[in-house]
Amino acid sequence: MKLLALALLAVGCAAPDDDWVVRPPGGGTGTGSSGQQVDAARPDAGDLDGGTGDLTGVVCVVADLRAPDACPAIATAAGVLVRRLGDATGATSDASGRFTLVAPGPVVILDVGRGAAALAPAVVPVDNDGTVVHAPVPTRAAWDATVVATGATVAPGNGSIALYVDTSAGTPAAGVTIDLPAGGVTGPFYDRSGGAWTAGGGTGPAGVALVLDLPPGNYQLDGGDGAGHLVSLGPVPVAADALTFVRAALTP
């Protein structure tokens, strides 16, 4: 994976088992609210015909928030609504989980899985550069179990963020703490082995920080590992009743 200091999650894939590729809005030319440049989408799949304004992707059903890179070929990925955040209509994934969405413009923030009983809706920013994107969405069971494991609750109408922190080498970064963003009241919670999530101690072996129960809006995430390596990511979009997937790399 190619990662820079800041990255919002958008994932390119050629096959269901491929890893995410982390992408922010902006195509590598924008800046987050911290003023740092964000990375653009790098595909794992071949180019599509350019100039059509269409975005093609694959729905990836996530069964474990500590292992979001897995993308199984399962029936739940079919018939999933994918649309631009804020739109009333969109596209529905086919039997293989593939979808094509009319979405002109260089950046698209996807709203994935609305109305699917087995899925918890996800927000996924992607770079619309003519490559196949990867749209992760958690199962309802996995998301509910994760929230229960934190001991917290998410009020109806609020959303949450799953932040995956990497080292500069692209591996999960342990021991990273994240400041609770302005407007937040719960967390962050960090991954632990065996499915546990704790409110202290920093990221665990999967490098995950969860910020729960946020009113819809845009948020800035900042933190570090206590050894001079920092994380600064924003703006991160949060939508009602949805989980936003984002990733950031530690910087010196």
Secondary structure, DSSP 8 states (H G I E B T S, - for coil): ----SEEEB-EE-SSTT----B--TTTTS-B-TTS-BB-----SS-B--TTS-EEEEEEEEES-TT-TT-----GGGTT-EEEETT-S--EE--TTSEEEEE--SSEEEEEE-TT-TTB--EEEEEE-SSB-EEEEEEBHHHHHHHHHHHT----TT-EEEEEEEE-TTSSB--S-EE---TT--EEEEEE-GGG-EESSS---TT-EEEEEEE-SEEEEEEEE-SSS-EEEEEEEEE-TT-EEEEEEE-B-
